[in-house]
């Protein structure tokens, strides 16, 4: 256990009736979870829908030892000028710097983070995983409510990984997390930048602001600079980041198809629904790999994973057989053969660039027609709706637009925003409000040799409609409909 003084050493603060020599055995942000006999620090977070400062008096009444940490003055509390930064620093100290006891690989970017995380867990062994799909704490799997949890939970989960024997941890770090300092002060061995395209502009406002948030992981604005950075130099923003880091004297390697990439994909042999072969070159050494992944963007993800593993000391020769047995990431180009002779793919693509990459990849495969099903989320970035509709209707033979987490926004308004982008004859696009019915319609239309893409939700099991959360999994629905006589 540490004292309050040790936890707040060097953090700008003021205090009211706090004994800094007192020890702390619990830190948290949910008043309902504080043990009655604990000596806790309660972080009063002001959220979008709830201000925990309103519960501060109740916390003190329930636990006379509680110390309130806030942006405001509280009786028996600590006021900090940078609340989220202080919360991360205190959490890291309280959980005994778990990031220093394991190799940390952190990936950020619009697309590809989950694939890289799952791939690294497969390649490295003894590897924890915190990301969009799940939290793997070293054999203990938990659901992932957020890609990157808030700092109090983030460092607690990292400590669990360390206690469970993980030697490495693969992290997905979102732009929201970097902006909100959820992983602040993190000691990172390898930081990976995948790409950046139109997403989260309802939060960040502009692509430049979005890029600035991502850049914090690499520049030292998030805490210590990574020991090594890996950047996709095929991406425009990636190349910009690479040049910035290089000019600042950071240790950075580029990966991708670009001829001057440090980890360069020099040759793609076979690329089909069954998988791919490709050659990866680093310095004067190259190796041919086989993988069940296909599509250029997936080969780029594979190159990032292999490069990160090699930086950690793993040899390409020992990674080669492991890559060959990697079966893919849940909800990422996940194939389901259909009774009609068509093949359906479930994919998380929910941004314009991701949808374009997936459809472009599928179009390169032998096919009769491509039928796509997708929607756009409610109460989120409206500016991406028309571009996504344009991409889907331009690259599909038949498009079915449907619901996807409408939340409390009228679905017809979402559809109207998407109709602006439709780029095909009216008979080649349908708007079907019910997602189950939309998937059913796609299977009804499909014939032998067709490819059906069900995009936008991937691994997700719940859908937000109005103020309710209902169970809905594209994979389960697809298999149910496909199994009907």
VOGU-3710 file (C-alpha; in Angstrom, 3 decimals, decimal comma):
1> xxxxxxxxxx> 0,000/0,000/0,000  1,077/3,569/-0,664  0,395/6,743/1,230  -1,618/9,603/-0,211  1,577/11,651/-0,211  3,402/9,048/-2,317  0,533/8,844/-4,801  0,339/12,618/-5,281  4,054/13,388/-5,167  4,847/15,914/-7,919
11> xxxxxxxxxx> 1,180/16,376/-8,927  -0,070/19,946/-8,658  -2,838/19,955/-6,043  -4,395/21,612/-3,038  -6,045/19,829/-0,131  -8,617/20,323/2,582  -8,375/18,235/5,773  -6,321/15,408/4,209  -3,706/13,346/6,047  -1,037/12,692/3,411
21> xxxxxxxxxx> 0,632/10,079/5,616  -2,508/7,908/5,525  -2,323/4,750/3,424  -4,716/3,988/0,551  -5,991/0,486/-0,181  -8,645/1,268/-2,799  -9,093/3,742/-5,652  -12,252/4,037/-7,712  -14,851/6,184/-9,446  -18,090/4,321/-8,640
31> xxxxxxxxxx> -19,437/5,103/-5,171  -21,453/1,863/-5,155  -18,323/-0,290/-5,370  -16,309/1,156/-2,467  -15,872/-1,434/0,318  -17,204/-0,051/3,628  -13,963/-0,834/5,504  -11,616/0,551/2,819  -9,321/3,559/2,975  -10,226/4,842/-0,491
41> xxxxxxxxxx> -9,515/7,626/-2,917  -12,755/8,457/-4,733  -12,222/10,153/-8,099  -15,268/12,315/-8,767  -15,480/12,237/-12,566  -17,628/14,742/-14,412  -19,096/12,797/-17,333  -21,389/13,738/-20,182  -24,464/12,418/-18,409  -23,389/12,214/-14,756
51> xxxxxxxxxx> -21,268/14,247/-12,346  -19,819/12,084/-9,580  -19,208/15,216/-7,493  -22,910/14,968/-6,638  -22,166/11,698/-4,830  -19,182/13,000/-2,848  -21,132/13,717/0,353  -22,706/10,267/0,210  -19,274/8,667/-0,168  -17,979/10,474/2,929
61> xxxxxxxxxx> -21,077/9,523/4,946  -20,724/5,859/3,939  -16,962/5,777/4,519  -15,361/8,194/6,980  -11,887/7,369/5,574  -12,742/8,389/2,009  -10,761/11,162/0,330  -12,431/12,881/-2,627  -10,253/13,747/-5,625  -11,836/16,330/-7,906
71> xxxxxxxxxx> -11,481/19,462/-9,993  -13,337/21,268/-7,200  -12,753/21,964/-3,532  -14,367/19,329/-1,330  -14,403/19,022/2,423  -11,958/16,215/3,080  -10,686/16,261/-0,498  -7,874/16,945/-2,953  -8,298/19,414/-5,783  -6,144/18,868/-8,872
81> xxxxxxxxxx> -5,687/21,223/-11,806  -5,489/18,449/-14,421  -7,951/15,855/-13,204  -7,588/13,117/-15,843  -3,814/13,388/-15,944  -3,627/13,116/-12,154  -6,013/10,160/-12,178  -3,745/8,252/-14,592  -0,539/9,028/-12,676  -2,104/7,995/-9,350
91> xxxxxxxxxx> -3,558/4,806/-10,849  -0,228/3,790/-12,361  1,513/4,320/-9,017  -1,220/2,592/-6,986  -1,032/-0,509/-9,219  2,777/-0,578/-8,956  3,778/0,417/-12,512  2,604/-2,782/-14,263  3,556/-1,400/-17,681  7,230/-1,452/-16,650
101> xxxxxxxxxx> 7,096/-5,189/-15,889  5,853/-6,306/-19,316  6,468/-5,392/-22,958  3,707/-3,001/-24,048  2,684/-2,796/-27,710  0,117/-0,047/-28,316  -1,674/0,403/-31,651  -3,701/3,400/-32,729  -5,341/4,414/-36,010  -8,766/4,466/-37,618
111> xxxxxxxxxx> -8,681/0,859/-38,834  -6,653/-2,279/-38,166  -6,080/-2,000/-34,406  -8,089/-5,095/-33,465  -6,510/-7,272/-36,144  -3,014/-6,254/-35,027  -3,895/-6,870/-31,374  -5,335/-10,335/-31,993  -2,449/-11,205/-34,306  0,151/-10,165/-31,714
121> xxxxxxxxxx> -1,545/-12,266/-29,053  -1,306/-15,245/-31,426  2,298/-14,566/-32,477  3,813/-13,802/-29,091  2,097/-16,171/-26,682  1,803/-15,149/-23,029  0,287/-11,937/-24,310  -2,570/-9,983/-22,755  -4,945/-7,954/-24,890  -7,015/-4,843/-24,167
131> xxxxxxxxxx> -9,085/-3,679/-27,110  -12,402/-3,188/-28,845  -13,501/-6,826/-28,888  -12,390/-8,141/-25,490  -10,007/-7,785/-22,581  -7,748/-10,833/-22,222  -5,911/-10,636/-18,900  -3,838/-13,737/-19,511  -6,501/-16,409/-19,915  -9,196/-14,462/-18,075
141> xxxxxxxxxx> -11,484/-12,956/-20,755  -13,722/-9,990/-19,941  -16,164/-8,056/-22,152  -14,810/-4,736/-23,452  -17,189/-1,830/-22,806  -14,616/0,579/-24,299  -11,661/0,145/-26,641  -9,484/1,796/-23,976  -10,941/1,952/-20,445  -10,546/4,970/-18,174
151> xxxxxxxxxx> -7,212/5,230/-16,369  -8,352/3,728/-13,045  -9,535/0,588/-14,827  -6,773/0,626/-17,443  -3,889/0,297/-14,979  -5,854/-2,139/-12,807  -6,320/-4,409/-15,859  -2,629/-4,108/-16,732  -1,746/-5,223/-13,206  -4,064/-8,234/-13,635
161> xxxxxxxxxx> -2,206/-9,126/-16,847  1,102/-8,975/-15,002  -0,206/-11,026/-12,061  -1,534/-13,642/-14,502  1,914/-14,112/-16,015  1,697/-12,049/-19,197  5,079/-11,092/-20,612  3,559/-8,859/-23,278  0,343/-6,867/-23,625  -1,157/-5,674/-26,916
171> xxxxxxxxxx> -3,262/-2,533/-26,534  -5,668/-0,671/-28,761  -5,494/3,012/-27,879  -8,334/5,134/-29,227  -8,202/8,823/-30,079  -10,790/9,490/-27,364  -8,510/7,725/-24,861  -5,511/9,826/-25,872  -7,512/13,036/-25,730  -8,958/12,068/-22,321
181> xxxxxxxxxx> -5,611/10,777/-20,955  -6,953/7,297/-20,193  -3,531/5,752/-20,895  -1,486/8,750/-19,770  2,032/8,106/-18,402  2,161/4,689/-20,120  5,630/3,210/-20,730  5,335/1,825/-24,273  7,882/-0,448/-25,930  6,373/-0,358/-29,430
191> xxxxxxxxxx> 3,727/2,103/-30,645  1,990/1,379/-33,979  0,167/3,854/-36,229  -2,075/2,098/-38,776  -3,845/4,848/-40,743  -6,187/7,800/-40,361  -9,380/8,600/-42,248  -12,827/10,137/-41,719  -14,089/9,045/-38,282  -15,090/10,581/-34,933
201> xxxxxxxxxx> -15,361/14,074/-36,407  -18,442/14,600/-34,237  -15,943/14,518/-31,349  -12,730/15,937/-32,829  -14,239/18,433/-35,279  -11,548/18,113/-37,971  -9,185/15,474/-39,329  -6,258/17,576/-38,117  -7,591/17,515/-34,561  -8,147/13,767/-34,911
211> xxxxxxxxxx> -4,552/13,352/-36,108  -3,244/15,526/-33,257  -4,955/13,225/-30,748  -3,417/10,113/-32,319  0,014/11,748/-32,498  0,134/12,070/-28,696  0,929/8,372/-28,351  4,185/8,872/-30,288  5,318/12,420/-29,528  5,727/12,222/-25,755
221> xxxxxxxxxx> 2,501/14,148/-25,059  0,997/11,002/-23,546  3,912/10,480/-21,157  7,257/8,865/-22,030  7,952/8,538/-25,754  7,725/4,944/-27,031  10,991/3,070/-27,212  10,242/2,387/-30,905  7,460/3,633/-33,186  6,106/1,731/-36,204
231> xxxxxxxxxx> 4,234/3,808/-38,764  2,305/2,845/-41,899  4,045/4,980/-44,536  1,496/4,022/-47,225  -0,988/6,251/-45,413  -0,805/10,025/-45,943  -1,108/10,863/-42,262  1,232/7,994/-41,456  3,917/9,445/-43,704  3,383/12,850/-42,079
241> xxxxxxxxxx> 3,793/11,311/-38,617  6,885/9,374/-39,721  8,560/12,568/-40,924  7,659/14,441/-37,722  9,089/11,687/-35,511  12,197/11,347/-37,662  12,835/15,101/-37,486  12,431/14,964/-33,696  15,086/12,266/-33,420  12,667/9,512/-32,316
251> xxxxxxxxxx> 13,390/5,885/-33,166  10,810/5,177/-35,853  10,413/2,537/-38,576  8,053/2,654/-41,519  6,103/-0,382/-42,692  3,993/-1,063/-45,770  4,256/-1,479/-49,519  6,304/1,705/-50,085  9,724/0,811/-51,503  11,571/2,814/-48,841
261> xxxxxxxxxx> 9,639/1,255/-45,919  11,917/-0,258/-43,266  9,613/-3,272/-43,093  8,628/-3,552/-46,733  6,103/-5,884/-48,337  8,041/-6,523/-51,534  5,952/-9,150/-53,230  2,458/-10,620/-52,982  2,221/-14,102/-54,422  -1,211/-15,618/-53,927
271> xxxxxxxxxx> -4,132/-13,556/-52,608  -7,541/-15,222/-52,522  -10,366/-16,060/-50,145  -8,200/-18,958/-48,954  -5,349/-16,649/-47,933  -2,163/-15,019/-49,175  1,571/-15,334/-49,516  3,844/-12,312/-49,295  7,473/-11,396/-48,768  8,548/-9,019/-46,005
281> xxxxxxxxxx> 11,966/-7,386/-46,213  13,828/-5,702/-43,365  17,305/-4,304/-44,024  19,212/-7,031/-45,922  16,993/-9,888/-44,826  13,682/-11,066/-46,240  11,235/-13,872/-45,552  8,214/-15,281/-47,377  5,118/-15,688/-45,227  1,868/-17,541/-45,679
291> xxxxxxxxxx> -1,338/-16,344/-44,014  -5,051/-17,035/-44,054  -5,606/-13,264/-44,278  -6,185/-11,603/-47,634  -6,377/-8,057/-48,939  -3,595/-5,462/-49,020  -4,760/-3,776/-45,818  -4,634/-7,089/-43,954  -1,134/-7,767/-45,256  -0,194/-4,322/-43,940
301> xxxxxxxxxx> -1,641/-5,301/-40,547  0,349/-8,539/-40,669  3,529/-6,610/-41,487  2,916/-4,339/-38,479  2,469/-7,326/-36,175  5,561/-9,096/-37,495  7,629/-5,907/-37,249  6,537/-5,297/-33,649  7,352/-8,890/-32,696  10,796/-8,651/-34,308
311> xxxxxxxxxx> 11,540/-5,430/-32,397  10,741/-7,321/-29,194  13,343/-9,923/-30,158  11,292/-12,578/-31,945  12,898/-14,046/-35,050  11,027/-14,060/-38,369  11,751/-17,765/-38,746  9,922/-18,569/-35,511  7,070/-16,199/-36,397  6,536/-17,717/-39,844
321> xxxxxxxxxx> 4,692/-20,919/-38,772  2,645/-18,991/-36,224  1,367/-16,514/-38,809  0,340/-19,410/-41,059  -1,990/-20,741/-38,339  -3,651/-17,426/-37,471  -7,355/-17,786/-38,340  -8,388/-14,145/-38,232  -10,136/-11,694/-35,950  -13,799/-12,009/-34,891
331> xxxxxxxxxx> -16,014/-9,850/-37,084  -13,222/-8,883/-39,468  -13,865/-10,359/-42,949  -15,328/-13,372/-41,175  -16,539/-15,782/-43,872  -19,811/-17,738/-43,693  -20,673/-20,092/-46,614  -24,348/-19,791/-47,558  -26,767/-22,505/-48,601  -27,343/-20,594/-51,857
341> xxxxxxxxxx> -23,718/-21,178/-52,909  -22,782/-17,587/-52,110  -20,265/-16,572/-49,432  -21,130/-13,963/-46,808  -18,577/-11,837/-44,947  -19,205/-10,135/-41,619  -17,021/-7,084/-41,135  -16,726/-4,194/-38,712  -16,209/-1,621/-41,495  -18,092/1,435/-40,227
351> xxxxxxxxxx> -16,064/4,265/-41,764  -15,878/5,385/-45,402  -12,267/4,239/-45,824  -12,834/0,864/-44,142  -15,931/0,169/-46,244  -14,028/1,093/-49,401  -11,073/-1,148/-48,495  -13,289/-4,151/-47,728  -15,425/-3,836/-50,859  -12,385/-3,210/-53,065
361> xxxxxxxxxx> -10,744/-6,332/-51,615  -13,834/-8,472/-52,207  -14,211/-7,190/-55,766  -10,766/-8,613/-56,580  -11,998/-12,107/-55,747  -13,857/-14,243/-58,292  -17,549/-13,439/-57,956  -20,855/-13,122/-59,788  -22,249/-10,152/-57,865  -21,491/-8,248/-54,642
371> xxxxxxxxxx> -24,460/-7,566/-52,354  -23,821/-5,268/-49,393  -25,796/-4,590/-46,218  -24,804/-1,684/-43,957  -26,054/1,281/-41,957  -24,767/4,366/-40,152  -24,960/5,055/-36,425  -27,348/7,583/-34,953  -26,221/10,594/-32,921  -22,770/10,317/-34,447
381> xxxxxxxxxx> -20,818/11,971/-37,279  -23,469/12,808/-39,908  -20,831/13,921/-42,432  -19,726/10,339/-43,145  -23,193/9,027/-44,060  -23,396/10,247/-47,666  -19,787/9,203/-48,473  -20,444/5,710/-47,104  -23,616/5,398/-49,173  -21,701/6,531/-52,263
391> xxxxxxxxxx> -18,952/3,961/-51,669  -21,356/1,092/-51,011  -23,629/1,810/-53,973  -20,668/2,446/-56,312  -18,845/-0,771/-55,436  -21,800/-3,133/-54,945  -24,161/-4,617/-57,497  -26,969/-4,404/-54,965  -27,022/-2,413/-51,717  -29,353/-2,763/-48,742
401> xxxxxxxxxx> -29,247/0,158/-46,324  -30,485/-0,609/-42,826  -30,284/0,345/-39,139  -27,071/0,303/-37,114  -27,170/1,657/-33,550  -29,720/4,375/-34,318  -29,751/5,414/-30,641  -32,359/8,176/-30,188  -32,033/9,729/-33,642  -34,925/9,133/-36,070
411> xxxxxxxxxx> -33,889/6,408/-38,524  -35,529/8,269/-41,407  -33,181/11,213/-40,801  -30,196/8,849/-40,999  -31,591/7,373/-44,215  -32,148/10,870/-45,680  -28,499/11,771/-45,007  -27,419/8,555/-46,739  -29,727/8,987/-49,755  -27,712/12,063/-50,751
421> xxxxxxxxxx> -24,743/9,809/-51,510  -26,495/7,039/-53,431  -24,665/6,492/-56,728  -26,603/3,738/-58,498  -29,933/3,166/-60,236  -32,869/3,184/-57,822  -33,545/-0,512/-58,374  -30,088/-1,464/-57,109  -30,550/-0,023/-53,611  -33,125/-0,769/-50,934
431> xxxxxxxxxx> -33,781/0,889/-47,580  -34,984/-1,664/-45,021  -35,357/-0,388/-41,470  -35,242/-3,747/-39,690  -31,686/-5,146/-39,738  -32,846/-8,764/-39,425  -35,123/-8,281/-42,449  -32,276/-6,587/-44,347  -29,935/-9,550/-43,807  -32,761/-11,935/-44,714
441> xxxxxxxxxx> -33,331/-9,989/-47,948  -29,629/-10,186/-48,852  -29,664/-13,966/-48,488  -32,879/-14,166/-50,485  -31,203/-12,268/-53,347  -27,949/-14,245/-53,217  -27,106/-16,951/-55,733  -24,203/-19,275/-56,393  -21,005/-17,270/-56,886  -22,241/-14,109/-55,136
451> xxxxxxxxxx> -20,451/-12,340/-52,303  -22,578/-10,851/-49,519  -21,006/-8,237/-47,230  -22,716/-7,446/-43,922  -20,818/-4,420/-42,658  -20,648/-2,053/-39,744  -21,053/-4,159/-36,628  -18,628/-7,064/-36,892  -18,178/-8,663/-33,463  -20,794/-6,516/-31,692
461> xxxxxxxxxx> -23,597/-8,318/-29,857  -25,863/-5,419/-28,886  -27,671/-2,693/-30,770  -28,823/0,631/-29,324  -32,330/1,569/-30,424  -33,949/4,532/-28,702  -33,069/4,359/-25,020  -32,843/0,555/-25,068  -30,028/-1,890/-25,715  -31,164/-5,059/-27,499
471> xxxxxxxxxx> -29,181/-8,185/-28,273  -28,308/-8,360/-31,965  -25,341/-10,173/-33,480  -24,913/-10,154/-37,263  -23,150/-13,525/-37,165  -25,888/-15,200/-35,137  -28,635/-13,725/-37,319  -26,857/-14,718/-40,517  -26,388/-18,306/-39,365  -29,987/-18,519/-38,147
481> xxxxx> -31,409/-17,318/-41,470  -28,984/-19,457/-43,452  -30,126/-22,532/-41,508  -33,801/-22,032/-42,273  -35,273/-24,612/-44,693
//
